[in-house]
Amino acid sequence: MKKYIDAGELYNKLFLFNGKVCPDKDIDNFDITISVREVKNAIIKAQSEDVKPLVHGKWIEADTYKNRYKCNVCLGKHTDPETGEWHEVFDYGYPFCPNCGAIMDL
C-alpha cells in the first residue's frame, strides 16, 4: 500500500532547527551532512495521510429530464439508502459529483 506523506513537514523535520533552515556549512566551513539512517527514520516516522485518486468529470445532459444532468464518470447511478430506488440524475451546479466524488470541470 502506498504511503502519502507531507513533503513540507518532512523537510521541516530534516532541515529546520529552532525555526531556522540549517546551514550547508558548519562554523569551520565543512559540509553538514545527514546520514541515510536519519532520512530513513524521518520517512518512517512521518505521519501518513489517507488519500484517494483525484478524478475529473463533467456534467452531461440526461436524456429524459430537462435541465437535469448526470456525471460522465459514474453516470450518476446510485441507490438511495432510504428508499432503495435508483437515481441517475442531479441538478446542475454541484462542483463535484455527489455520488462518486469526481471534480466537475465546468
Jmol script that loads the backbone (N, CA, C; Angstrom):
load data "model"
ATOM      1  N   MET A   1       0.831  -1.173   0.000  1.00  0.00           N
ATOM      2  CA  MET A   1       0.000   0.000   0.000  1.00  0.00           C
ATOM      3  C   MET A   1       0.883   1.246   0.000  1.00  0.00           C
ATOM      4  N   LYS A   2       0.498   2.243  -0.793  1.00  0.00           N
ATOM      5  CA  LYS A   2       1.268   3.467  -0.875  1.00  0.00           C
ATOM      6  C   LYS A   2       1.094   4.285   0.394  1.00  0.00           C
ATOM      7  N   LYS A   3       2.156   4.996   0.753  1.00  0.00           N
ATOM      8  CA  LYS A   3       2.135   5.862   1.921  1.00  0.00           C
ATOM      9  C   LYS A   3       2.322   7.297   1.436  1.00  0.00           C
ATOM     10  N   TYR A   4       1.349   8.153   1.711  1.00  0.00           N
ATOM     11  CA  TYR A   4       1.415   9.549   1.312  1.00  0.00           C
ATOM     12  C   TYR A   4       1.775  10.385   2.527  1.00  0.00           C
ATOM     13  N   ILE A   5       2.855  11.159   2.388  1.00  0.00           N
ATOM     14  CA  ILE A   5       3.305  11.991   3.494  1.00  0.00           C
ATOM     15  C   ILE A   5       3.388  13.443   3.028  1.00  0.00           C
ATOM     16  N   ASP A   6       3.391  14.354   3.978  1.00  0.00           N
ATOM     17  CA  ASP A   6       3.502  15.776   3.699  1.00  0.00           C
ATOM     18  C   ASP A   6       4.980  16.105   3.502  1.00  0.00           C
ATOM     19  N   ALA A   7       5.357  16.457   2.273  1.00  0.00           N
ATOM     20  CA  ALA A   7       6.759  16.740   1.963  1.00  0.00           C
ATOM     21  C   ALA A   7       7.275  17.939   2.751  1.00  0.00           C
ATOM     22  N   GLY A   8       6.441  18.955   2.938  1.00  0.00           N
ATOM     23  CA  GLY A   8       6.855  20.127   3.709  1.00  0.00           C
ATOM     24  C   GLY A   8       7.161  19.786   5.156  1.00  0.00           C
ATOM     25  N   GLU A   9       6.338  18.937   5.729  1.00  0.00           N
ATOM     26  CA  GLU A   9       6.560  18.519   7.117  1.00  0.00           C
ATOM     27  C   GLU A   9       7.852  17.717   7.230  1.00  0.00           C
ATOM     28  N   LEU A  10       8.103  16.831   6.258  1.00  0.00           N
ATOM     29  CA  LEU A  10       9.330  16.038   6.272  1.00  0.00           C
ATOM     30  C   LEU A  10      10.552  16.949   6.118  1.00  0.00           C
ATOM     31  N   TYR A  11      10.471  17.919   5.221  1.00  0.00           N
ATOM     32  CA  TYR A  11      11.565  18.886   5.040  1.00  0.00           C
ATOM     33  C   TYR A  11      11.859  19.601   6.361  1.00  0.00           C
ATOM     34  N   ASN A  12      10.794  20.050   7.022  1.00  0.00           N
ATOM     35  CA  ASN A  12      10.979  20.764   8.284  1.00  0.00           C
ATOM     36  C   ASN A  12      11.661  19.896   9.336  1.00  0.00           C
ATOM     37  N   LYS A  13      11.301  18.626   9.393  1.00  0.00           N
ATOM     38  CA  LYS A  13      11.921  17.726  10.372  1.00  0.00           C
ATOM     39  C   LYS A  13      13.398  17.513  10.066  1.00  0.00           C
ATOM     40  N   LEU A  14      13.748  17.480   8.777  1.00  0.00           N
ATOM     41  CA  LEU A  14      15.125  17.200   8.397  1.00  0.00           C
ATOM     42  C   LEU A  14      16.018  18.441   8.392  1.00  0.00           C
ATOM     43  N   PHE A  15      15.471  19.586   8.004  1.00  0.00           N
ATOM     44  CA  PHE A  15      16.339  20.725   7.723  1.00  0.00           C
ATOM     45  C   PHE A  15      16.096  21.975   8.557  1.00  0.00           C
ATOM     46  N   LEU A  16      15.127  21.949   9.466  1.00  0.00           N
ATOM     47  CA  LEU A  16      14.912  23.112  10.318  1.00  0.00           C
ATOM     48  C   LEU A  16      15.373  22.829  11.733  1.00  0.00           C
ATOM     49  N   PHE A  17      15.981  23.847  12.332  1.00  0.00           N
ATOM     50  CA  PHE A  17      16.402  23.750  13.732  1.00  0.00           C
ATOM     51  C   PHE A  17      16.043  25.076  14.391  1.00  0.00           C
ATOM     52  N   ASN A  18      15.224  25.024  15.428  1.00  0.00           N
ATOM     53  CA  ASN A  18      14.745  26.231  16.109  1.00  0.00           C
ATOM     54  C   ASN A  18      14.100  27.221  15.138  1.00  0.00           C
ATOM     55  N   GLY A  19      13.367  26.699  14.159  1.00  0.00           N
ATOM     56  CA  GLY A  19      12.644  27.543  13.224  1.00  0.00           C
ATOM     57  C   GLY A  19      13.485  28.131  12.102  1.00  0.00           C
ATOM     58  N   LYS A  20      14.760  27.796  12.045  1.00  0.00           N
ATOM     59  CA  LYS A  20      15.642  28.326  11.000  1.00  0.00           C
ATOM     60  C   LYS A  20      16.192  27.175  10.171  1.00  0.00           C
ATOM     61  N   VAL A  21      16.409  27.455   8.881  1.00  0.00           N
ATOM     62  CA  VAL A  21      16.973  26.440   7.997  1.00  0.00           C
ATOM     63  C   VAL A  21      18.420  26.175   8.399  1.00  0.00           C
ATOM     64  N   CYS A  22      18.767  24.911   8.508  1.00  0.00           N
ATOM     65  CA  CYS A  22      20.141  24.546   8.850  1.00  0.00           C
ATOM     66  C   CYS A  22      21.078  24.997   7.724  1.00  0.00           C
ATOM     67  N   PRO A  23      22.237  25.526   8.071  1.00  0.00           N
ATOM     68  CA  PRO A  23      23.186  25.947   7.034  1.00  0.00           C
ATOM     69  C   PRO A  23      23.816  24.734   6.350  1.00  0.00           C
ATOM     70  N   ASP A  24      24.366  24.975   5.155  1.00  0.00           N
ATOM     71  CA  ASP A  24      25.053  23.904   4.425  1.00  0.00           C
ATOM     72  C   ASP A  24      26.445  23.631   4.982  1.00  0.00           C
ATOM     73  N   LYS A  25      27.037  24.633   5.640  1.00  0.00           N
ATOM     74  CA  LYS A  25      28.403  24.506   6.156  1.00  0.00           C
ATOM     75  C   LYS A  25      28.395  24.753   7.665  1.00  0.00           C
ATOM     76  N   ASP A  26      29.323  24.117   8.356  1.00  0.00           N
ATOM     77  CA  ASP A  26      29.445  24.377   9.792  1.00  0.00           C
ATOM     78  C   ASP A  26      30.365  25.575  10.018  1.00  0.00           C
ATOM     79  N   ILE A  27      30.685  25.866  11.270  1.00  0.00           N
ATOM     80  CA  ILE A  27      31.486  27.048  11.607  1.00  0.00           C
ATOM     81  C   ILE A  27      32.900  26.985  11.013  1.00  0.00           C
ATOM     82  N   ASP A  28      33.398  25.771  10.763  1.00  0.00           N
ATOM     83  CA  ASP A  28      34.736  25.609  10.171  1.00  0.00           C
ATOM     84  C   ASP A  28      34.668  25.426   8.658  1.00  0.00           C
ATOM     85  N   ASN A  29      33.496  25.711   8.054  1.00  0.00           N
ATOM     86  CA  ASN A  29      33.276  25.648   6.610  1.00  0.00           C
ATOM     87  C   ASN A  29      33.302  24.215   6.055  1.00  0.00           C
ATOM     88  N   PHE A  30      32.996  23.240   6.908  1.00  0.00           N
ATOM     89  CA  PHE A  30      32.850  21.862   6.442  1.00  0.00           C
ATOM     90  C   PHE A  30      31.376  21.621   6.112  1.00  0.00           C
ATOM     91  N   ASP A  31      31.138  20.758   5.112  1.00  0.00           N
ATOM     92  CA  ASP A  31      29.759  20.425   4.742  1.00  0.00           C
ATOM     93  C   ASP A  31      29.045  19.732   5.897  1.00  0.00           C
ATOM     94  N   ILE A  32      27.826  20.141   6.139  1.00  0.00           N
ATOM     95  CA  ILE A  32      26.989  19.475   7.127  1.00  0.00           C
ATOM     96  C   ILE A  32      26.229  18.382   6.386  1.00  0.00           C
ATOM     97  N   THR A  33      26.289  17.183   6.903  1.00  0.00           N
ATOM     98  CA  THR A  33      25.627  16.058   6.236  1.00  0.00           C
ATOM     99  C   THR A  33      24.592  15.423   7.154  1.00  0.00           C
ATOM    100  N   ILE A  34      23.670  14.748   6.516  1.00  0.00           N
ATOM    101  CA  ILE A  34      22.654  13.980   7.240  1.00  0.00           C
ATOM    102  C   ILE A  34      22.849  12.530   6.831  1.00  0.00           C
ATOM    103  N   SER A  35      22.836  11.649   7.793  1.00  0.00           N
ATOM    104  CA  SER A  35      23.043  10.247   7.461  1.00  0.00           C
ATOM    105  C   SER A  35      21.793   9.660   6.799  1.00  0.00           C
ATOM    106  N   VAL A  36      22.008   8.640   6.017  1.00  0.00           N
ATOM    107  CA  VAL A  36      20.903   7.938   5.377  1.00  0.00           C
ATOM    108  C   VAL A  36      19.969   7.385   6.447  1.00  0.00           C
ATOM    109  N   ARG A  37      20.496   6.943   7.559  1.00  0.00           N
ATOM    110  CA  ARG A  37      19.686   6.428   8.657  1.00  0.00           C
ATOM    111  C   ARG A  37      18.730   7.503   9.179  1.00  0.00           C
ATOM    112  N   GLU A  38      19.208   8.742   9.310  1.00  0.00           N
ATOM    113  CA  GLU A  38      18.348   9.829   9.780  1.00  0.00           C
ATOM    114  C   GLU A  38      17.213  10.100   8.795  1.00  0.00           C
ATOM    115  N   VAL A  39      17.525  10.058   7.513  1.00  0.00           N
ATOM    116  CA  VAL A  39      16.497  10.274   6.493  1.00  0.00           C
ATOM    117  C   VAL A  39      15.476   9.135   6.524  1.00  0.00           C
ATOM    118  N   LYS A  40      15.942   7.894   6.581  1.00  0.00           N
ATOM    119  CA  LYS A  40      15.030   6.744   6.649  1.00  0.00           C
ATOM    120  C   LYS A  40      14.111   6.842   7.860  1.00  0.00           C
ATOM    121  N   ASN A  41      14.684   7.175   9.014  1.00  0.00           N
ATOM    122  CA  ASN A  41      13.881   7.273  10.234  1.00  0.00           C
ATOM    123  C   ASN A  41      12.836   8.380  10.121  1.00  0.00           C
ATOM    124  N   ALA A  42      13.210   9.502   9.524  1.00  0.00           N
ATOM    125  CA  ALA A  42      12.257  10.606   9.367  1.00  0.00           C
ATOM    126  C   ALA A  42      11.105  10.192   8.455  1.00  0.00           C
ATOM    127  N   ILE A  43      11.404   9.460   7.394  1.00  0.00           N
ATOM    128  CA  ILE A  43      10.356   8.995   6.481  1.00  0.00           C
ATOM    129  C   ILE A  43       9.447   7.985   7.171  1.00  0.00           C
ATOM    130  N   ILE A  44      10.040   7.054   7.900  1.00  0.00           N
ATOM    131  CA  ILE A  44       9.255   6.034   8.596  1.00  0.00           C
ATOM    132  C   ILE A  44       8.346   6.659   9.646  1.00  0.00           C
ATOM    133  N   LYS A  45       8.848   7.668  10.356  1.00  0.00           N
ATOM    134  CA  LYS A  45       8.074   8.296  11.422  1.00  0.00           C
ATOM    135  C   LYS A  45       7.074   9.335  10.914  1.00  0.00           C
ATOM    136  N   ALA A  46       7.203   9.740   9.652  1.00  0.00           N
ATOM    137  CA  ALA A  46       6.296  10.759   9.107  1.00  0.00           C
ATOM    138  C   ALA A  46       4.864  10.239   9.118  1.00  0.00           C
ATOM    139  N   GLN A  47       3.955  11.099   9.522  1.00  0.00           N
ATOM    140  CA  GLN A  47       2.548  10.717   9.571  1.00  0.00           C
ATOM    141  C   GLN A  47       2.003  10.625   8.159  1.00  0.00           C
ATOM    142  N   SER A  48       1.354   9.510   7.846  1.00  0.00           N
ATOM    143  CA  SER A  48       0.815   9.332   6.506  1.00  0.00           C
ATOM    144  C   SER A  48      -0.617   9.840   6.445  1.00  0.00           C
ATOM    145  N   GLU A  49      -1.043  10.168   5.244  1.00  0.00           N
ATOM    146  CA  GLU A  49      -2.387  10.686   5.003  1.00  0.00           C
ATOM    147  C   GLU A  49      -3.204   9.650   4.254  1.00  0.00           C
ATOM    148  N   ASP A  50      -4.486   9.644   4.499  1.00  0.00           N
ATOM    149  CA  ASP A  50      -5.402   8.774   3.778  1.00  0.00           C
ATOM    150  C   ASP A  50      -5.945   9.578   2.598  1.00  0.00           C
ATOM    151  N   VAL A  51      -5.530   9.224   1.398  1.00  0.00           N
ATOM    152  CA  VAL A  51      -5.936   9.977   0.208  1.00  0.00           C
ATOM    153  C   VAL A  51      -6.520   9.023  -0.830  1.00  0.00           C
ATOM    154  N   LYS A  52      -7.273   9.605  -1.757  1.00  0.00           N
ATOM    155  CA  LYS A  52      -7.779   8.815  -2.869  1.00  0.00           C
ATOM    156  C   LYS A  52      -7.453   9.545  -4.157  1.00  0.00           C
ATOM    157  N   PRO A  53      -7.409   8.843  -5.269  1.00  0.00           N
ATOM    158  CA  PRO A  53      -7.050   9.473  -6.531  1.00  0.00           C
ATOM    159  C   PRO A  53      -8.036  10.579  -6.915  1.00  0.00           C
ATOM    160  N   LEU A  54      -7.526  11.612  -7.542  1.00  0.00           N
ATOM    161  CA  LEU A  54      -8.335  12.728  -7.990  1.00  0.00           C
ATOM    162  C   LEU A  54      -8.906  12.399  -9.365  1.00  0.00           C
ATOM    163  N   VAL A  55     -10.227  12.434  -9.477  1.00  0.00           N
ATOM    164  CA  VAL A  55     -10.902  12.103 -10.731  1.00  0.00           C
ATOM    165  C   VAL A  55     -11.652  13.341 -11.213  1.00  0.00           C
ATOM    166  N   HIS A  56     -11.497  13.660 -12.492  1.00  0.00           N
ATOM    167  CA  HIS A  56     -12.209  14.785 -13.090  1.00  0.00           C
ATOM    168  C   HIS A  56     -13.319  14.258 -13.980  1.00  0.00           C
ATOM    169  N   GLY A  57     -14.408  14.988 -14.029  1.00  0.00           N
ATOM    170  CA  GLY A  57     -15.527  14.625 -14.888  1.00  0.00           C
ATOM    171  C   GLY A  57     -16.234  15.867 -15.363  1.00  0.00           C
ATOM    172  N   LYS A  58     -17.330  15.673 -16.052  1.00  0.00           N
ATOM    173  CA  LYS A  58     -18.154  16.805 -16.456  1.00  0.00           C
ATOM    174  C   LYS A  58     -19.607  16.381 -16.481  1.00  0.00           C
ATOM    175  N   TRP A  59     -20.467  17.373 -16.336  1.00  0.00           N
ATOM    176  CA  TRP A  59     -21.894  17.109 -16.360  1.00  0.00           C
ATOM    177  C   TRP A  59     -22.333  16.898 -17.804  1.00  0.00           C
ATOM    178  N   ILE A  60     -23.101  15.836 -18.037  1.00  0.00           N
ATOM    179  CA  ILE A  60     -23.692  15.617 -19.356  1.00  0.00           C
ATOM    180  C   ILE A  60     -25.208  15.635 -19.186  1.00  0.00           C
ATOM    181  N   GLU A  61     -25.880  16.110 -20.202  1.00  0.00           N
ATOM    182  CA  GLU A  61     -27.333  16.247 -20.118  1.00  0.00           C
ATOM    183  C   GLU A  61     -27.987  14.878 -20.085  1.00  0.00           C
ATOM    184  N   ALA A  62     -28.927  14.730 -19.162  1.00  0.00           N
ATOM    185  CA  ALA A  62     -29.683  13.478 -19.081  1.00  0.00           C
ATOM    186  C   ALA A  62     -30.743  13.487 -20.178  1.00  0.00           C
ATOM    187  N   ASP A  63     -30.974  12.355 -20.797  1.00  0.00           N
ATOM    188  CA  ASP A  63     -31.885  12.283 -21.939  1.00  0.00           C
ATOM    189  C   ASP A  63     -33.343  12.532 -21.565  1.00  0.00           C
ATOM    190  N   THR A  64     -33.742  12.096 -20.399  1.00  0.00           N
ATOM    191  CA  THR A  64     -35.169  12.090 -20.083  1.00  0.00           C
ATOM    192  C   THR A  64     -35.649  13.301 -19.284  1.00  0.00           C
ATOM    193  N   TYR A  65     -34.736  14.142 -18.798  1.00  0.00           N
ATOM    194  CA  TYR A  65     -35.128  15.269 -17.963  1.00  0.00           C
ATOM    195  C   TYR A  65     -34.577  16.572 -18.533  1.00  0.00           C
ATOM    196  N   LYS A  66     -35.377  17.610 -18.471  1.00  0.00           N
ATOM    197  CA  LYS A  66     -34.917  18.918 -18.912  1.00  0.00           C
ATOM    198  C   LYS A  66     -34.187  19.604 -17.759  1.00  0.00           C
ATOM    199  N   ASN A  67     -33.047  20.197 -18.073  1.00  0.00           N
ATOM    200  CA  ASN A  67     -32.210  20.881 -17.078  1.00  0.00           C
ATOM    201  C   ASN A  67     -31.765  19.954 -15.952  1.00  0.00           C
ATOM    202  N   ARG A  68     -31.605  18.710 -16.242  1.00  0.00           N
ATOM    203  CA  ARG A  68     -31.075  17.745 -15.280  1.00  0.00           C
ATOM    204  C   ARG A  68     -29.871  17.069 -15.933  1.00  0.00           C
ATOM    205  N   TYR A  69     -28.864  16.770 -15.115  1.00  0.00           N
ATOM    206  CA  TYR A  69     -27.597  16.295 -15.647  1.00  0.00           C
ATOM    207  C   TYR A  69     -27.119  15.079 -14.875  1.00  0.00           C
ATOM    208  N   LYS A  70     -26.175  14.371 -15.481  1.00  0.00           N
ATOM    209  CA  LYS A  70     -25.546  13.253 -14.790  1.00  0.00           C
ATOM    210  C   LYS A  70     -24.037  13.323 -15.011  1.00  0.00           C
ATOM    211  N   CYS A  71     -23.305  12.680 -14.148  1.00  0.00           N
ATOM    212  CA  CYS A  71     -21.847  12.657 -14.190  1.00  0.00           C
ATOM    213  C   CYS A  71     -21.401  11.712 -15.299  1.00  0.00           C
ATOM    214  N   ASN A  72     -20.417  12.133 -16.095  1.00  0.00           N
ATOM    215  CA  ASN A  72     -19.943  11.258 -17.159  1.00  0.00           C
ATOM    216  C   ASN A  72     -19.021  10.151 -16.647  1.00  0.00           C
ATOM    217  N   VAL A  73     -18.594  10.218 -15.382  1.00  0.00           N
ATOM    218  CA  VAL A  73     -17.725   9.181 -14.816  1.00  0.00           C
ATOM    219  C   VAL A  73     -18.550   7.989 -14.331  1.00  0.00           C
ATOM    220  N   CYS A  74     -19.541   8.250 -13.482  1.00  0.00           N
ATOM    221  CA  CYS A  74     -20.346   7.159 -12.910  1.00  0.00           C
ATOM    222  C   CYS A  74     -21.747   7.102 -13.507  1.00  0.00           C
ATOM    223  N   LEU A  75     -22.057   8.066 -14.364  1.00  0.00           N
ATOM    224  CA  LEU A  75     -23.382   8.200 -14.977  1.00  0.00           C
ATOM    225  C   LEU A  75     -24.465   8.443 -13.929  1.00  0.00           C
ATOM    226  N   GLY A  76     -24.045   8.862 -12.736  1.00  0.00           N
ATOM    227  CA  GLY A  76     -24.984   9.250 -11.697  1.00  0.00           C
ATOM    228  C   GLY A  76     -25.752   8.114 -11.072  1.00  0.00           C
ATOM    229  N   LYS A  77     -25.397   6.890 -11.379  1.00  0.00           N
ATOM    230  CA  LYS A  77     -26.181   5.763 -10.870  1.00  0.00           C
ATOM    231  C   LYS A  77     -25.797   5.449  -9.431  1.00  0.00           C
ATOM    232  N   HIS A  78     -26.766   5.569  -8.576  1.00  0.00           N
ATOM    233  CA  HIS A  78     -26.570   5.196  -7.179  1.00  0.00           C
ATOM    234  C   HIS A  78     -27.928   4.860  -6.569  1.00  0.00           C
ATOM    235  N   THR A  79     -27.887   4.178  -5.468  1.00  0.00           N
ATOM    236  CA  THR A  79     -29.110   3.771  -4.784  1.00  0.00           C
ATOM    237  C   THR A  79     -29.356   4.683  -3.596  1.00  0.00           C
ATOM    238  N   ASP A  80     -30.576   5.172  -3.482  1.00  0.00           N
ATOM    239  CA  ASP A  80     -30.962   5.988  -2.337  1.00  0.00           C
ATOM    240  C   ASP A  80     -31.022   5.066  -1.120  1.00  0.00           C
ATOM    241  N   PRO A  81     -30.244   5.374  -0.056  1.00  0.00           N
ATOM    242  CA  PRO A  81     -30.218   4.473   1.099  1.00  0.00           C
ATOM    243  C   PRO A  81     -31.550   4.364   1.831  1.00  0.00           C
ATOM    244  N   GLU A  82     -32.408   5.377   1.709  1.00  0.00           N
ATOM    245  CA  GLU A  82     -33.687   5.344   2.418  1.00  0.00           C
ATOM    246  C   GLU A  82     -34.753   4.565   1.647  1.00  0.00           C
ATOM    247  N   THR A  83     -34.799   4.759   0.333  1.00  0.00           N
ATOM    248  CA  THR A  83     -35.872   4.142  -0.456  1.00  0.00           C
ATOM    249  C   THR A  83     -35.414   2.926  -1.247  1.00  0.00           C
ATOM    250  N   GLY A  84     -34.099   2.813  -1.479  1.00  0.00           N
ATOM    251  CA  GLY A  84     -33.590   1.717  -2.289  1.00  0.00           C
ATOM    252  C   GLY A  84     -33.780   1.947  -3.789  1.00  0.00           C
ATOM    253  N   GLU A  85     -34.265   3.129  -4.174  1.00  0.00           N
ATOM    254  CA  GLU A  85     -34.503   3.426  -5.580  1.00  0.00           C
ATOM    255  C   GLU A  85     -33.226   3.912  -6.261  1.00  0.00           C
ATOM    256  N   TRP A  86     -33.139   3.627  -7.568  1.00  0.00           N
ATOM    257  CA  TRP A  86     -32.012   4.103  -8.369  1.00  0.00           C
ATOM    258  C   TRP A  86     -32.235   5.555  -8.744  1.00  0.00           C
ATOM    259  N   HIS A  87     -31.194   6.357  -8.628  1.00  0.00           N
ATOM    260  CA  HIS A  87     -31.225   7.742  -9.084  1.00  0.00           C
ATOM    261  C   HIS A  87     -30.128   7.891 -10.126  1.00  0.00           C
ATOM    262  N   GLU A  88     -30.458   8.562 -11.216  1.00  0.00           N
ATOM    263  CA  GLU A  88     -29.462   8.714 -12.274  1.00  0.00           C
ATOM    264  C   GLU A  88     -29.117  10.157 -12.575  1.00  0.00           C
ATOM    265  N   VAL A  89     -29.897  11.100 -12.110  1.00  0.00           N
ATOM    266  CA  VAL A  89     -29.651  12.490 -12.494  1.00  0.00           C
ATOM    267  C   VAL A  89     -29.594  13.411 -11.285  1.00  0.00           C
ATOM    268  N   PHE A  90     -28.955  14.529 -11.469  1.00  0.00           N
ATOM    269  CA  PHE A  90     -28.808  15.536 -10.426  1.00  0.00           C
ATOM    270  C   PHE A  90     -29.094  16.900 -11.023  1.00  0.00           C
ATOM    271  N   ASP A  91     -29.368  17.854 -10.161  1.00  0.00           N
ATOM    272  CA  ASP A  91     -29.454  19.230 -10.612  1.00  0.00           C
ATOM    273  C   ASP A  91     -28.048  19.694 -10.978  1.00  0.00           C
ATOM    274  N   TYR A  92     -27.970  20.484 -12.016  1.00  0.00           N
ATOM    275  CA  TYR A  92     -26.686  21.022 -12.466  1.00  0.00           C
ATOM    276  C   TYR A  92     -26.162  22.033 -11.459  1.00  0.00           C
ATOM    277  N   GLY A  93     -24.868  22.109 -11.293  1.00  0.00           N
ATOM    278  CA  GLY A  93     -24.290  23.144 -10.453  1.00  0.00           C
ATOM    279  C   GLY A  93     -23.401  22.638  -9.336  1.00  0.00           C
ATOM    280  N   TYR A  94     -23.477  21.368  -9.000  1.00  0.00           N
ATOM    281  CA  TYR A  94     -22.556  20.838  -8.000  1.00  0.00           C
ATOM    282  C   TYR A  94     -21.126  20.948  -8.538  1.00  0.00           C
ATOM    283  N   PRO A  95     -20.162  21.364  -7.715  1.00  0.00           N
ATOM    284  CA  PRO A  95     -18.772  21.402  -8.182  1.00  0.00           C
ATOM    285  C   PRO A  95     -18.138  20.004  -8.234  1.00  0.00           C
ATOM    286  N   PHE A  96     -18.837  19.015  -7.685  1.00  0.00           N
ATOM    287  CA  PHE A  96     -18.367  17.630  -7.720  1.00  0.00           C
ATOM    288  C   PHE A  96     -19.586  16.723  -7.776  1.00  0.00           C
ATOM    289  N   CYS A  97     -19.384  15.501  -8.204  1.00  0.00           N
ATOM    290  CA  CYS A  97     -20.479  14.535  -8.267  1.00  0.00           C
ATOM    291  C   CYS A  97     -20.786  14.045  -6.855  1.00  0.00           C
ATOM    292  N   PRO A  98     -22.030  14.179  -6.389  1.00  0.00           N
ATOM    293  CA  PRO A  98     -22.358  13.711  -5.046  1.00  0.00           C
ATOM    294  C   PRO A  98     -22.305  12.194  -4.911  1.00  0.00           C
ATOM    295  N   ASN A  99     -22.236  11.495  -6.024  1.00  0.00           N
ATOM    296  CA  ASN A  99     -22.207  10.036  -5.995  1.00  0.00           C
ATOM    297  C   ASN A  99     -20.782   9.500  -5.927  1.00  0.00           C
ATOM    298  N   CYS A 100     -19.930   9.873  -6.912  1.00  0.00           N
ATOM    299  CA  CYS A 100     -18.579   9.280  -6.983  1.00  0.00           C
ATOM    300  C   CYS A 100     -17.483  10.218  -6.544  1.00  0.00           C
ATOM    301  N   GLY A 101     -17.802  11.507  -6.366  1.00  0.00           N
ATOM    302  CA  GLY A 101     -16.795  12.468  -5.896  1.00  0.00           C
ATOM    303  C   GLY A 101     -15.948  13.090  -6.980  1.00  0.00           C
ATOM    304  N   ALA A 102     -16.203  12.790  -8.257  1.00  0.00           N
ATOM    305  CA  ALA A 102     -15.420  13.368  -9.347  1.00  0.00           C
ATOM    306  C   ALA A 102     -15.575  14.891  -9.322  1.00  0.00           C
ATOM    307  N   ILE A 103     -14.475  15.588  -9.529  1.00  0.00           N
ATOM    308  CA  ILE A 103     -14.489  17.052  -9.594  1.00  0.00           C
ATOM    309  C   ILE A 103     -14.970  17.443 -10.980  1.00  0.00           C
ATOM    310  N   MET A 104     -15.986  18.282 -11.021  1.00  0.00           N
ATOM    311  CA  MET A 104     -16.576  18.663 -12.301  1.00  0.00           C
ATOM    312  C   MET A 104     -15.823  19.828 -12.934  1.00  0.00           C
ATOM    313  N   ASP A 105     -15.319  19.599 -14.126  1.00  0.00           N
ATOM    314  CA  ASP A 105     -14.695  20.653 -14.923  1.00  0.00           C
ATOM    315  C   ASP A 105     -15.801  21.372 -15.663  1.00  0.00           C
ATOM    316  N   LEU A 106     -16.215  22.501 -15.126  1.00  0.00           N
ATOM    317  CA  LEU A 106     -17.358  23.219 -15.681  1.00  0.00           C
ATOM    318  C   LEU A 106     -17.009  23.962 -16.942  1.00  0.00           C
TER     319      LEU A 106
END
end "model"
wireframe off; spacefill off
backbone 0.3
color backbone group
